Amino acid sequence: MKVISLRSAASLCAALAACAAFSPLSIADAKAKPKPSKAKPAKPAGGANQVEGLKGKVGDMLFTGQWRFQVTGFQQVDSYTLKVPSSEQDYAKWHSDAEYDDASHTFTPKPGLTFVAIDCYAKNAQAKATEQLDFYSDDQKTALTDDQSNSYPPIVCDMLSHGGWVTKPLLPGSGEKITLLFAVSSGMTPKDLVVTLKNWRLHKGKEVRISLTP
């Protein structure tokens, strides 16, 4: 009888040890062990993913992933004559700040204001699509800022257009010269130009900021 009891006790101990090996606590501990982490893939260099790529100065060619944009120069002027007389303008944008002479296609600022004309170049960087650059519709942030934190919207968009403030259709790789005209307070000092670059058929674009200070 004693031999049978000892064997039974040994069998019982072995069974208990086996159960302990697969207890909920042991399983939880196994699950709690951290798995080796996988390295995140690096973001591609350049292009629209880098915010700093959307900031620059006069002469820099900036890239949004869809459009390339460059400010080639700017000046303060007492009047402005359209380089493209057929470009389509919007009376609502200029009538409170300027007068317009139909015969000469010339804008003059109203008292207390002057003009800043900024010459730009935009290029369609979309390899397989003919697109129009839209300065008019949806969420436009295009503006000129000064050193006193004031901002001024454009009143004239001088370019070969196909619709009000919309470029002609641009083939992949082709570009357009554009002059943006701003009516500003006399004596202001230009600081930055912010431009929204957006396909006409889309509702959102991306902004570039160009420093106009030396």
C-alpha positions as semicolon CSV with decimal commas, in nm:
position;residue;x (nm);y (nm);z (nm)
1;M;0,000;0,000;0,000
2;K;0,281;0,241;0,086
3;V;0,445;0,177;-0,254
4;I;0,119;0,252;-0,435
5;S;0,072;0,574;-0,236
6;L;0,423;0,697;-0,315
7;R;0,372;0,626;-0,684
8;S;0,039;0,805;-0,674
9;A;0,198;1,101;-0,499
10;A;0,476;1,114;-0,757
11;S;0,222;1,103;-1,040
12;L;0,021;1,380;-0,872
13;C;0,330;1,603;-0,837
14;A;0,419;1,548;-1,201
15;A;0,066;1,641;-1,308
16;L;0,070;1,957;-1,096
17;A;0,406;2,059;-1,242
18;A;0,273;2,013;-1,595
19;C;-0,034;2,225;-1,519
20;A;0,182;2,501;-1,371
21;A;0,386;2,514;-1,687
22;F;0,073;2,605;-1,885
23;S;-0,099;2,820;-1,624
24;P;-0,272;3,149;-1,735
25;L;0,001;3,344;-1,554
26;S;0,274;3,170;-1,754
27;I;0,087;3,231;-2,082
28;A;0,035;3,599;-1,993
29;D;0,405;3,633;-1,914
30;A;0,489;3,487;-2,253
31;K;0,255;3,730;-2,427
32;A;0,400;4,022;-2,233
33;K;0,747;3,968;-2,377
34;P;0,815;4,251;-2,625
35;K;0,856;4,157;-2,987
36;P;1,151;4,290;-3,184
37;S;1,044;4,623;-3,341
38;K;1,070;4,678;-3,712
39;A;1,250;4,989;-3,828
40;K;1,021;5,246;-3,993
41;P;1,099;5,307;-4,359
42;A;1,276;5,637;-4,419
43;K;1,078;5,912;-4,590
44;P;1,191;5,986;-4,944
45;A;1,423;6,283;-4,967
46;G;1,304;6,602;-5,131
47;G;0,968;6,685;-5,280
48;A;0,650;6,779;-5,105
49;N;0,710;6,578;-4,787
50;Q;0,967;6,823;-4,657
51;V;0,806;7,138;-4,521
52;E;1,133;7,325;-4,542
53;G;1,128;7,262;-4,917
54;L;0,829;7,496;-4,945
55;K;1,020;7,797;-4,813
56;G;1,278;7,999;-4,999
57;K;1,394;8,334;-5,125
58;V;1,380;8,529;-5,450
59;G;1,532;8,317;-5,728
60;D;1,473;7,979;-5,559
61;M;1,270;7,721;-5,749
62;L;1,030;7,560;-5,500
63;F;0,854;7,227;-5,554
64;T;0,518;7,120;-5,407
65;G;0,505;6,777;-5,566
66;Q;0,277;6,910;-5,842
67;W;0,406;7,258;-5,924
68;R;0,741;7,431;-5,938
69;F;0,732;7,800;-5,846
70;Q;0,984;8,082;-5,852
71;V;0,979;8,453;-5,773
72;T;1,206;8,622;-6,027
73;G;1,177;8,978;-5,898
74;F;0,953;9,245;-5,747
75;Q;0,921;9,621;-5,735
76;Q;0,707;9,900;-5,596
77;V;0,532;10,094;-5,873
78;D;0,302;10,396;-5,900
79;S;0,093;10,233;-6,176
80;Y;0,077;9,900;-6,351
81;T;0,004;9,821;-6,716
82;L;-0,102;9,466;-6,801
83;K;0,162;9,268;-6,988
84;V;-0,117;9,042;-7,115
85;P;-0,411;9,277;-7,191
86;S;-0,637;8,979;-7,258
87;S;-0,582;8,830;-6,912
88;E;-0,913;8,793;-6,732
89;Q;-0,944;9,005;-6,415
90;D;-1,204;9,028;-6,140
91;Y;-1,360;9,371;-6,076
92;A;-1,449;9,271;-5,720
93;K;-1,080;9,219;-5,637
94;W;-0,943;9,554;-5,755
95;H;-1,222;9,815;-5,764
96;S;-1,190;9,928;-5,398
97;D;-0,811;9,978;-5,422
98;A;-0,743;10,091;-5,778
99;E;-0,869;10,265;-6,091
100;Y;-0,845;10,101;-6,432
101;D;-0,810;10,261;-6,774
102;D;-0,953;10,037;-7,046
103;A;-0,771;10,212;-7,329
104;S;-0,420;10,165;-7,186
105;H;-0,495;9,857;-6,970
106;T;-0,338;10,042;-6,678
107;F;-0,418;10,027;-6,305
108;T;-0,347;10,319;-6,071
109;P;-0,379;10,298;-5,690
110;K;-0,631;10,499;-5,493
111;P;-0,506;10,767;-5,246
112;G;-0,296;10,634;-4,959
113;L;-0,202;10,318;-5,149
114;T;0,079;10,206;-5,376
115;F;0,145;9,891;-5,578
116;V;0,390;9,605;-5,536
117;A;0,429;9,397;-5,854
118;I;0,584;9,051;-5,806
119;D;0,707;8,860;-6,111
120;C;0,680;8,482;-6,086
121;Y;0,725;8,169;-6,290
122;A;0,513;7,855;-6,243
123;K;0,579;7,518;-6,407
124;N;0,359;7,209;-6,430
125;A;0,563;6,931;-6,266
126;Q;0,296;6,663;-6,309
127;A;0,453;6,420;-6,552
128;K;0,140;6,279;-6,714
129;A;-0,125;6,547;-6,680
130;T;-0,208;6,874;-6,854
131;E;-0,317;7,107;-6,575
132;Q;-0,432;7,461;-6,503
133;L;-0,296;7,655;-6,205
134;D;-0,582;7,818;-6,015
135;F;-0,536;8,137;-5,809
136;Y;-0,908;8,202;-5,763
137;S;-1,128;7,929;-5,618
138;D;-1,147;7,730;-5,294
139;D;-0,908;7,788;-5,003
140;Q;-0,667;8,050;-5,138
141;K;-0,399;8,184;-4,904
142;T;-0,205;8,389;-5,157
143;A;-0,097;8,715;-4,992
144;L;0,185;8,965;-4,946
145;T;0,299;9,032;-4,589
146;D;0,493;9,328;-4,448
147;D;0,727;9,378;-4,153
148;Q;0,434;9,490;-3,935
149;S;0,247;9,157;-3,967
150;N;-0,008;9,298;-4,213
151;S;-0,118;9,094;-4,514
152;Y;-0,255;9,204;-4,850
153;P;-0,440;8,987;-5,104
154;P;-0,357;9,022;-5,475
155;I;-0,580;9,250;-5,681
156;V;-0,453;9,153;-6,028
157;C;-0,319;8,828;-6,174
158;D;-0,146;8,911;-6,504
159;M;-0,082;8,604;-6,724
160;L;-0,210;8,409;-7,021
161;S;-0,537;8,288;-6,873
162;H;-0,820;8,052;-6,948
163;G;-1,081;8,170;-6,701
164;G;-1,052;8,433;-6,431
165;W;-0,717;8,395;-6,249
166;V;-0,666;8,048;-6,397
167;T;-0,373;7,973;-6,629
168;K;-0,414;7,833;-6,975
169;P;-0,379;7,451;-6,982
170;L;-0,013;7,370;-6,926
171;L;0,140;7,055;-7,068
172;P;0,371;6,850;-6,843
173;G;0,696;7,041;-6,805
174;S;0,561;7,366;-6,948
175;G;0,546;7,692;-6,755
176;E;0,386;8,036;-6,737
177;K;0,512;8,382;-6,644
178;I;0,283;8,549;-6,392
179;T;0,278;8,892;-6,229
180;L;0,083;8,929;-5,905
181;L;-0,014;9,287;-5,822
182;F;-0,082;9,402;-5,465
183;A;-0,229;9,732;-5,344
184;V;-0,053;9,814;-5,017
185;S;-0,022;10,098;-4,767
186;S;0,224;10,366;-4,875
187;G;0,556;10,322;-4,698
188;M;0,513;9,953;-4,619
189;T;0,814;9,719;-4,632
190;P;0,746;9,386;-4,810
191;K;0,849;9,078;-4,614
192;D;0,708;8,750;-4,754
193;L;0,498;8,630;-5,043
194;V;0,271;8,334;-4,970
195;V;0,121;8,158;-5,272
196;T;-0,129;7,873;-5,291
197;L;-0,045;7,640;-5,579
198;K;-0,352;7,437;-5,675
199;N;-0,481;7,245;-5,973
200;W;-0,800;7,403;-6,106
201;R;-0,991;7,074;-6,078
202;L;-0,884;7,010;-5,718
203;H;-1,015;7,181;-5,404
204;K;-0,692;7,203;-5,205
205;G;-0,340;7,309;-5,286
206;K;-0,010;7,363;-5,111
207;E;0,153;7,687;-5,005
208;V;0,499;7,822;-5,074
209;R;0,651;8,112;-4,878
210;I;0,914;8,331;-5,040
211;S;1,116;8,579;-4,837
212;L;1,141;8,920;-5,005
213;T;1,388;9,065;-4,755
214;P;1,759;9,093;-4,844
